[in-house]
């Protein structure tokens, strides 16, 4: 496996094995690695705000590759910023299992693991929430968030290195646009790869979902800029891959195939 491990001075598994957080399925405080001792591989996702579009997109890929993950014996756990209500909403929308999702209301695990806080310019006279919003907007413009604009444009122009995302018979609803049938994207370039506007349409659906339920997904806007990370361990708890997000829409090293690090070995 092509590893990308940089946490030489930090035993990530040890930190996670000692971490307890609120589990969405039952609302109880439980060890986040509960039930993972027999995993062939353990994939731990440290997510940003559960209303962050990155996480909804990440969860979509996990659902898409669910059969492959199960066949490979990969156990998944995730910790996101939010509360139980935001976690339930997230799981209901994405299909991510509630028993595998934990929440950290104050991003404490992110700080312990040294994950990127995001742009953190302090603007005088603004509240904590207002500062977070302004920093987030600057990150969306690519400031303090390398690769974000490139990734946004990829969603519109298409990507022949990425798979087709919407099946021909699938209908995309719940966006400000009229319902769109997957076969429509053939007109924009063909099939069997990510066509122009295909990813942008899925992102628009996610954006509509979050903005329509903003206070549920983001109970505390102070952590809007906090980024997450991906950590993969073998059966002995050895870290064999990691990715630390450097900006918005940068949740994977290979955004054309975000889970390729699991299957290209």
ZALO-636600 format. One record per residue: residue in three letters; x, y, z of N, C-alpha, C in turn; residue number from 1. Coordinates in pm, whole numbers. Example, Ala and Ser with C-alpha at 12.3 -4.5 7.8 and 13.67 -1.06 7.14 Angstrom:
<recs>
   aa     nxx     nyy     nzz    caxx    cayy    cazz     cxx     cyy     czz    i
  ALA    1319    -569     780    1230    -450     780    1320    -330     780    1
  SER    1285    -225     708    1367    -106     714    1290       3     787    2
</recs>
This chain:
<recs>
   aa     nxx     nyy     nzz    caxx    cayy    cazz     cxx     cyy     czz    i
  UNK      84    -120       0       0       0       0      87     124       0    1
  UNK      47     222     -76     119     349     -80      79     430      42    2
  UNK     163     430     142     128     497     266     164     644     263    3
  UNK      92     719     346     120     861     361     113     891     510    4
  UNK     210     844     586     207     859     730     310     961     773    5
  UNK     266    1057     853     355    1164     897     352    1184    1048    6
  UNK     269    1107    1119     253    1129    1262     357    1050    1343    7
  UNK     485    1070    1312     590     994    1378     597    1021    1527    8
  UNK     566    1145    1567     577    1181    1708     445    1164    1782    9
  UNK     344    1114    1716     212    1102    1777     156     963    1748   10
  UNK     123     891    1853      61     760    1837     -89     782    1822   11
  UNK    -134     792    1699    -273     825    1672    -366     718    1727   12
  UNK    -327     592    1710    -413     484    1759    -429     491    1911   13
  UNK    -320     521    1980    -326     532    2126    -422     643    2168   14
  UNK    -414     757    2098    -504     868    2130    -649     827    2108   15
  UNK    -676     763    1996    -813     723    1964    -863     615    2059   16
  UNK    -775     523    2097    -817     414    2185    -853     463    2325   17
  UNK    -808     584    2359    -839     642    2490    -950     746    2482   18
  UNK   -1008     760    2364   -1108     865    2341   -1250     810    2354   19
  UNK   -1331     880    2431   -1472     848    2443   -1554     969    2398   20
  UNK   -1657     943    2321   -1744    1051    2275   -1888    1001    2269   21
  UNK   -1979    1092    2247   -2121    1056    2240   -2149     981    2111   22
  UNK   -2207     863    2125   -2242     781    2009   -2384     815    1964   23
  UNK   -2401     832    1834   -2530     877    1782   -2640     775    1801   24
  UNK   -2611     648    1789   -2715     545    1792   -2793     542    1923   25
  UNK   -2722     564    2035   -2790     554    2165   -2772     675    2255   26
  UNK   -2694     773    2210   -2674     894    2290   -2585     873    2411   27
  UNK   -2514     760    2417   -2428     731    2531   -2282     766    2500   28
  UNK   -2209     798    2606   -2066     823    2592   -1995     689    2590   29
  UNK   -1929     659    2479   -1866     529    2460   -1727     547    2398   30
  UNK   -1637     449    2417   -1508     453    2347   -1532     450    2196   31
  UNK   -1464     535    2124   -1490     544    1980   -1444     419    1906   32
  UNK   -1353     343    1966   -1306     220    1903   -1376      97    1961   33
  UNK   -1487     117    2028   -1564       6    2082   -1607     -88    1970   34
  UNK   -1580    -216    1984   -1619    -314    1884   -1526    -325    1765   35
  UNK   -1408    -266    1774   -1315    -265    1660   -1196    -360    1678   36
  UNK   -1192    -433    1786   -1072    -512    1819   -1042    -623    1718   37
  UNK   -1144    -671    1649   -1123    -780    1553   -1121    -734    1408   38
  UNK   -1109    -605    1388   -1112    -551    1251    -986    -588    1174   39
  UNK   -1003    -633    1049    -888    -659     963    -816    -528     931   40
  UNK    -896    -425     903    -845    -290     887    -946    -196     952   41
  UNK    -895     -91    1013    -980       6    1082    -962     143    1018   42
  UNK   -1070     195     965   -1069     328     902   -1137     426     996   43
  UNK   -1061     521    1047   -1115     622    1138   -1115     757    1067   44
  UNK   -1232     816    1060   -1250     944     993   -1277    1051    1097   45
  UNK   -1193    1151    1101   -1216    1265    1188   -1275    1373    1098   46
  UNK   -1404    1395    1112   -1475    1487    1025   -1486    1626    1087   47
  UNK   -1502    1723    1004   -1526    1860    1048   -1673    1872    1090   48
  UNK   -1730    1992    1085   -1872    2008    1117   -1953    1910    1034   49
  UNK   -2050    1846    1094   -2130    1749    1019   -2207    1815     906   50
  UNK   -2224    1945     911   -2288    2017     802   -2191    2059     692   51
  UNK   -2065    2022     708   -1964    2053     607   -1990    1966     484   52
  UNK   -1992    2028     367   -2020    1953     244   -1919    1840     221   53
  UNK   -1796    1859     269   -1694    1754     253   -1742    1622     313   54
  UNK   -1802    1630     431   -1839    1508     502   -1958    1438     438   55
  UNK   -2054    1516     388   -2166    1455     317   -2117    1384     192   56
  UNK   -2019    1443     126   -1963    1382       6   -1880    1258      40   57
  UNK   -1806    1266     149   -1727    1151     195   -1820    1034     228   58
  UNK   -1927    1062     300   -2023     958     336   -2088     897     212   59
  UNK   -2110     979     110   -2167     929     -16   -2074     826     -79   60
  UNK   -1944     854     -77   -1847     759    -133   -1843     631     -51   61
  UNK   -1855     641      79   -1856     522     163   -1977     434     132   62
  UNK   -2091     496     108   -2210     421      71   -2191     356     -66   63
  UNK   -2132     429    -157   -2111     378    -292   -2021     254    -290   64
  UNK   -1920     255    -205   -1822     146    -199   -1847      52     -81   65
  UNK   -1967      52     -29   -1998     -27      90   -1965    -175      72   66
  UNK   -2003    -231     -40   -1978    -374     -64   -1829    -404     -66   67
  UNK   -1749    -318    -127   -1605    -338    -132   -1543    -328       7   68
  UNK   -1590    -234      86   -1539    -217     221   -1566    -343     305   69
  UNK   -1687    -395     291   -1723    -515     366   -1641    -635     320   70
  UNK   -1622    -647     188   -1545    -759     135   -1400    -755     181   71
  UNK   -1348    -635     199   -1208    -619     241   -1194    -624     394   72
  UNK   -1307    -630     464   -1303    -637     610   -1266    -507     678   73
  UNK   -1306    -395     617   -1275    -263     673   -1386    -221     769   74
  UNK   -1349    -192     892   -1441    -138     992   -1425      14     994   75
  UNK   -1535      85     995   -1531     231     985   -1586     295    1113   76
  UNK   -1516     394    1162   -1564     479    1270   -1540     624    1231   77
  UNK   -1630     712    1272   -1616     854    1240   -1650     939    1360   78
  UNK   -1578    1049    1375   -1608    1149    1478   -1625    1282    1407   79
  UNK   -1741    1344    1423   -1767    1473    1360   -1800    1578    1464   80
  UNK   -1790    1703    1425   -1823    1813    1516   -1973    1838    1510   81
  UNK   -2037    1834    1625   -2181    1856    1631   -2240    1800    1758   82
  UNK   -2369    1775    1758   -2437    1712    1871   -2518    1594    1820   83
  UNK   -2595    1532    1907   -2666    1413    1865   -2768    1443    1756   84
  UNK   -2836    1557    1765   -2935    1592    1663   -2871    1607    1526   85
  UNK   -2755    1672    1521   -2687    1687    1392   -2640    1551    1341   86
  UNK   -2599    1463    1432   -2556    1330    1392   -2670    1247    1335   87
  UNK   -2785    1254    1400   -2901    1180    1351   -2942    1232    1214   88
  UNK   -2942    1363    1198   -2979    1423    1070   -2881    1380     961   89
  UNK   -2754    1381     994   -2649    1342     900   -2668    1197     856   90
  UNK   -2691    1109     950   -2705     967     918   -2832     940     837   91
  UNK   -2939    1007     872   -3065     988     798   -3049    1031     653   92
  UNK   -2972    1135     630   -2955    1186     493   -2854    1104     414   93
  UNK   -2743    1068     476   -2634    1003     402   -2641     850     405   94
  UNK   -2711     794     502   -2712     649     517   -2597     597     601   95
  UNK   -2513     686     652   -2402     643     737   -2459     584     865   96
  UNK   -2411     467     910   -2470     401    1027   -2451     479    1157   97
  UNK   -2558     496    1231   -2553     573    1355   -2458     513    1458   98
  UNK   -2447     380    1460   -2361     316    1559   -2213     338    1530   99
  UNK   -2182     389    1413   -2042     413    1375   -2003     559    1384  100
  UNK   -2098     645    1420   -2071     790    1423   -2075     843    1566  101
  UNK   -1972     918    1601   -1961     984    1731   -1949    1135    1707  102
  UNK   -1981    1213    1808   -1970    1358    1793   -1881    1418    1901  103
  UNK   -1810    1521    1861   -1721    1597    1949   -1765    1743    1936  104
  UNK   -1835    1793    2037   -1896    1925    2027   -1796    2039    2016  105
  UNK   -1674    2019    2069   -1577    2128    2074   -1447    2096    2001  106
  UNK   -1452    1999    1910   -1337    1965    1826   -1212    1934    1907  107
  UNK   -1229    1873    2023   -1114    1842    2108   -1024    1736    2045  108
  UNK   -1083    1635    1983   -1001    1531    1920    -922    1587    1803  109
  UNK    -978    1683    1734    -908    1748    1622    -781    1817    1673  110
  UNK    -795    1883    1789    -681    1953    1847    -575    1853    1895  111
  UNK    -619    1743    1957    -524    1643    2005    -442    1582    1891  112
  UNK    -508    1565    1778    -441    1505    1663    -369    1608    1576  113
  UNK    -377    1733    1614    -306    1838    1541    -360    1865    1402  114
  UNK    -489    1849    1384    -549    1872    1253    -564    2022    1225  115
  UNK    -560    2056    1100    -561    2196    1055    -688    2266    1102  116
  UNK    -670    2376    1173    -785    2452    1225    -852    2534    1115  117
  UNK    -786    2546    1003    -839    2633     898    -791    2776     918  118
  UNK    -828    2862     827    -791    3003     837    -846    3059     968  119
  UNK    -762    3133    1038    -801    3177    1172    -761    3323    1195  120
  UNK    -798    3408    1100    -771    3551    1114    -870    3610    1214  121
  UNK    -819    3685    1308    -905    3749    1408    -940    3890    1364  122
  UNK   -1065    3912    1328   -1110    4044    1286   -1169    4118    1406  123
  UNK   -1110    4231    1443   -1159    4305    1560   -1306    4341    1547  124
  UNK   -1372    4347    1660   -1513    4388    1671   -1612    4281    1625  125
  UNK   -1562    4171    1568   -1653    4065    1525   -1662    3957    1633  126
  UNK   -1776    3893    1643   -1795    3785    1738   -1721    3660    1690  127
  UNK   -1713    3561    1777   -1648    3435    1739   -1716    3374    1617  128
  UNK   -1848    3375    1616   -1924    3321    1504   -1900    3399    1377  129
  UNK   -1900    3531    1387   -1879    3615    1269   -1738    3597    1214  130
  UNK   -1641    3585    1303   -1504    3559    1259   -1495    3428    1184  131
  UNK   -1562    3325    1238   -1558    3194    1174   -1620    3199    1035  132
  UNK   -1731    3271    1024   -1798    3282     894   -1709    3353     792  133
  UNK   -1648    3463     833   -1564    3539     740   -1443    3456     699  134
  UNK   -1381    3387     793   -1268    3300     759   -1311    3189     665  135
  UNK   -1431    3135     687   -1483    3030     599   -1501    3082     457  136
  UNK   -1554    3202     444   -1576    3259     311   -1442    3280     238  137
  UNK   -1341    3322     313   -1208    3339     253   -1151    3205     210  138
  UNK   -1175    3101     289   -1128    2968     251   -1200    2918     126  139
  UNK   -1327    2947     116   -1402    2909      -5   -1345    2976    -129  140
  UNK   -1281    3091    -109   -1217    3162    -220   -1074    3115    -242  141
  UNK   -1033    3015    -165    -900    2957    -183    -793    3011     -92  142
  UNK    -827    3107      -6    -729    3165      86    -714    3076     208  143
  UNK    -593    3027     231    -571    2935     342    -636    2800     318  144
  UNK    -667    2771     194    -736    2647     159    -690    2601      21  145
  UNK    -567    2551      12    -513    2514    -119    -594    2404    -187  146
  UNK    -613    2423    -316    -683    2323    -397    -834    2336    -402  147
  UNK    -890    2425    -321   -1037    2436    -314   -1097    2481    -446  148
  UNK   -1046    2587    -503   -1103    2639    -627   -1088    2538    -741  149
  UNK    -974    2472    -746    -951    2370    -849   -1055    2259    -836  150
  UNK   -1084    2220    -713   -1180    2112    -690   -1322    2156    -723  151
  UNK   -1355    2281    -694   -1487    2335    -731   -1504    2329    -882  152
  UNK   -1403    2376    -955   -1411    2377   -1101   -1419    2235   -1157  153
  UNK   -1353    2138   -1092   -1359    1999   -1138   -1502    1948   -1134  154
  UNK   -1578    1995   -1037   -1717    1953   -1026   -1802    1999   -1142  155
  UNK   -1762    2108   -1204   -1837    2162   -1318   -1786    2111   -1453  156
  UNK   -1654    2099   -1465   -1598    2065   -1596   -1591    1916   -1622  157
  UNK   -1609    1833   -1516   -1600    1689   -1533   -1459    1638   -1509  158
  UNK   -1445    1504   -1510   -1316    1444   -1478   -1313    1303   -1538  159
  UNK   -1233    1284   -1641   -1227    1154   -1707   -1149    1050   -1626  160
  UNK   -1085    1094   -1518   -1018    1000   -1430   -1111     948   -1321  161
  UNK   -1228    1007   -1310   -1324     969   -1207   -1437     886   -1266  162
  UNK   -1500     801   -1188   -1610     719   -1240   -1737     800   -1260  163
  UNK   -1829     744   -1336   -1962     803   -1350   -2028     802   -1212  164
  UNK   -2088     914   -1174   -2141     928   -1039   -2291     905   -1030  165
  UNK   -2363     933   -1137   -2508     922   -1137   -2550     824   -1246  166
  UNK   -2617     718   -1207   -2662     619   -1303   -2768     678   -1397  167
  UNK   -2775     624   -1517   -2865     679   -1619   -3011     684   -1572  168
  UNK   -3054     583   -1497   -3194     576   -1454   -3220     653   -1324  169
  UNK   -3113     698   -1259   -3129     769   -1131   -3184     909   -1156  170
  UNK   -3266     956   -1063   -3322    1091   -1072   -3274    1171    -952  171
  UNK   -3210    1283    -977   -3161    1370    -871   -3268    1473    -838  172
  UNK   -3315    1468    -716   -3419    1562    -672   -3362    1647    -558  173
  UNK   -3449    1723    -495   -3418    1801    -376   -3306    1901    -400  174
  UNK   -3309    1967    -514   -3222    2081    -543   -3312    2194    -590  175
  UNK   -3260    2316    -600   -3341    2427    -653   -3380    2407    -799  176
  UNK   -3315    2311    -865   -3341    2285   -1007   -3452    2181   -1023  177
  UNK   -3512    2174   -1140   -3607    2064   -1165   -3536    1930   -1152  178
  UNK   -3612    1825   -1125   -3554    1690   -1114   -3474    1658   -1240  179
  UNK   -3354    1600   -1219   -3263    1571   -1330   -3240    1421   -1338  180
  UNK   -3267    1361   -1453   -3241    1219   -1472   -3096    1200   -1513  181
  UNK   -3036    1092   -1464   -2895    1068   -1489   -2858    1065   -1635  182
  UNK   -2947    1017   -1719   -2918    1008   -1862   -2896    1145   -1925  183
  UNK   -2943    1251   -1858   -2923    1387   -1907   -2775    1419   -1925  184
  UNK   -2691    1365   -1835   -2549    1399   -1837   -2476    1341   -1957  185
  UNK   -2539    1243   -2025   -2480    1194   -2150   -2464    1307   -2250  186
  UNK   -2560    1398   -2248   -2558    1509   -2343   -2440    1602   -2318  187
  UNK   -2388    1597   -2193   -2277    1685   -2159   -2141    1622   -2187  188
  UNK   -2140    1494   -2230   -2010    1438   -2261   -2000    1289   -2274  189
  UNK   -2106    1215   -2247   -2097    1070   -2265   -2132     993   -2139  190
  UNK   -2060     882   -2116   -2088     800   -1998   -1961     729   -1953  191
  UNK   -1970     663   -1839   -1861     585   -1780   -1744     670   -1729  192
  UNK   -1768     797   -1705   -1673     884   -1638   -1754     999   -1578  193
  UNK   -1689    1079   -1494   -1759    1193   -1432   -1780    1302   -1537  194
  UNK   -1905    1322   -1574   -1938    1418   -1679   -1945    1562   -1626  195
  UNK   -1935    1661   -1714   -1951    1800   -1671   -2082    1819   -1594  196
  UNK   -2074    1893   -1486   -2187    1931   -1398   -2240    1815   -1314  197
  UNK   -2189    1695   -1332   -2241    1580   -1259   -2210    1593   -1108  198
  UNK   -2084    1612   -1074   -2047    1627    -934   -2106    1754    -876  199
  UNK   -2108    1860    -954   -2165    1987    -907   -2312    1970    -871  200
  UNK   -2383    1884    -942   -2524    1860    -912   -2541    1788    -779  201
  UNK   -2456    1690    -754   -2460    1621    -625   -2424    1716    -511  202
  UNK   -2329    1803    -535   -2291    1900    -433   -2402    2001    -409  203
  UNK   -2475    2035    -514   -2588    2127    -498   -2696    2063    -412  204
  UNK   -2718    1933    -432   -2815    1863    -348   -2772    1864    -202  205
  UNK   -2644    1841    -177   -2594    1846     -40   -2607    1985      20  206
  UNK   -2575    2086     -59   -2585    2223     -11   -2729    2258      25  207
  UNK   -2824    2214     -58   -2965    2240     -31   -3008    2174      99  208
  UNK   -2962    2052     121   -2995    1979     243   -2942    2052     367  209
  UNK   -2817    2094     362   -2756    2156     480   -2816    2294     507  210
  UNK   -2828    2376     405   -2879    2511     426   -3025    2509     471  211
  UNK   -3098    2406     432   -3238    2394     473   -3250    2349     619  212
  UNK   -3141    2296     674   -3142    2245     811   -3018    2292     887  213
  UNK   -2979    2417     863   -2852    2468     909   -2834    2458    1060  214
  UNK   -2932    2502    1138   -2916    2505    1283   -2904    2364    1342  215
  UNK   -2959    2266    1270   -2946    2127    1317   -2807    2073    1286  216
  UNK   -2761    2095    1164   -2630    2044    1123   -2515    2116    1193  217
  UNK   -2532    2246    1218   -2423    2326    1275   -2474    2397    1401  218
  UNK   -2479    2328    1514   -2528    2390    1637   -2433    2497    1692  219
  UNK   -2306    2492    1654   -2208    2591    1700   -2118    2626    1583  220
  UNK   -2129    2748    1533   -2054    2788    1414   -1910    2826    1444  221
  UNK   -1867    2816    1570   -1731    2855    1606   -1625    2768    1537  222
  UNK   -1666    2647    1495   -1568    2553    1439   -1585    2533    1288  223
  UNK   -1639    2631    1222   -1668    2618    1079   -1545    2590     994  224
  UNK   -1431    2643    1034   -1311    2630     950   -1228    2506     983  225
  UNK   -1258    2440    1094   -1180    2324    1134   -1184    2214    1029  226
  UNK   -1068    2160     994   -1059    2053     895   -1041    1918     966  227
  UNK   -1054    1811     890   -1050    1678     947    -932    1596     897  228
  UNK    -949    1463     905    -842    1375     861    -890    1232     848  229
  UNK    -811    1152     778    -840    1010     755    -724     927     807  230
  UNK    -754     822     885    -651     737     943    -689     591     923  231
  UNK    -598     514     865    -621     373     841    -519     290     919  232
  UNK    -571     191     993    -485     106    1076    -499     -39    1033  233
  UNK    -392    -116    1054    -401    -260    1028    -458    -330    1151  234
  UNK    -461    -462    1149    -524    -539    1257    -450    -526    1390  235
  UNK    -325    -478    1385    -246    -461    1506    -248    -318    1559  236
  UNK    -325    -233    1494    -332     -93    1536    -220      -6    1481  237
  UNK    -148     -58    1383     -41      21    1321    -100     114    1215  238
  UNK     -59     239    1221    -105     338    1123     -39     310     989  239
  UNK    -120     278     888     -64     245     756     -99     350     650  240
  UNK    -187     441     684    -218     550     590    -283     664     665  241
  UNK    -251     785     628    -323     899     681    -332    1010     578  242
  UNK    -436    1088     591    -450    1209     510    -505    1317     600  243
  UNK    -435    1429     605    -478    1543     686    -527    1653     592  244
  UNK    -651    1688     609    -712    1784     517    -644    1921     529  245
  UNK    -612    1978     414    -545    2109     410    -641    2222     375  246
  UNK    -762    2186     333    -856    2290     295    -992    2232     264  247
  UNK   -1084    2317     228   -1219    2277     193   -1216    2196      63  248
  UNK   -1295    2090      58   -1299    1997     -55   -1163    1933     -79  249
  UNK   -1093    1908      32    -963    1842      22    -957    1722     115  250
  UNK   -1069    1649     123   -1076    1540     221   -1006    1412     175  251
  UNK    -951    1412      55    -879    1295       6    -760    1338     -78  252
  UNK    -659    1252     -80    -542    1281    -163    -579    1275    -310  253
  UNK    -667    1180    -345    -713    1164    -482    -863    1190    -486  254
  UNK    -903    1312    -514   -1045    1346    -511   -1123    1281    -625  255
  UNK   -1055    1236    -729   -1123    1165    -837   -1174    1029    -789  256
  UNK   -1103     972    -692   -1141     842    -635   -1099     843    -489  257
  UNK   -1176     906    -401   -1134     932    -263   -1096     810    -182  258
  UNK   -1151     692    -214   -1120     572    -137   -1018     482    -206  259
  UNK    -951     533    -306    -855     451    -382    -741     401    -294  260
  UNK    -708     473    -187    -600     428     -99    -633     294     -32  261
  UNK    -763     260     -28    -805     133      32    -796      16     -65  262
  UNK    -818      46    -193    -836     -62    -290    -721     -78    -388  263
  UNK    -633      20    -396    -521      13    -490    -398     -42    -423  264
  UNK    -412    -157    -362    -297    -217    -293    -281    -363    -334  265
</recs>
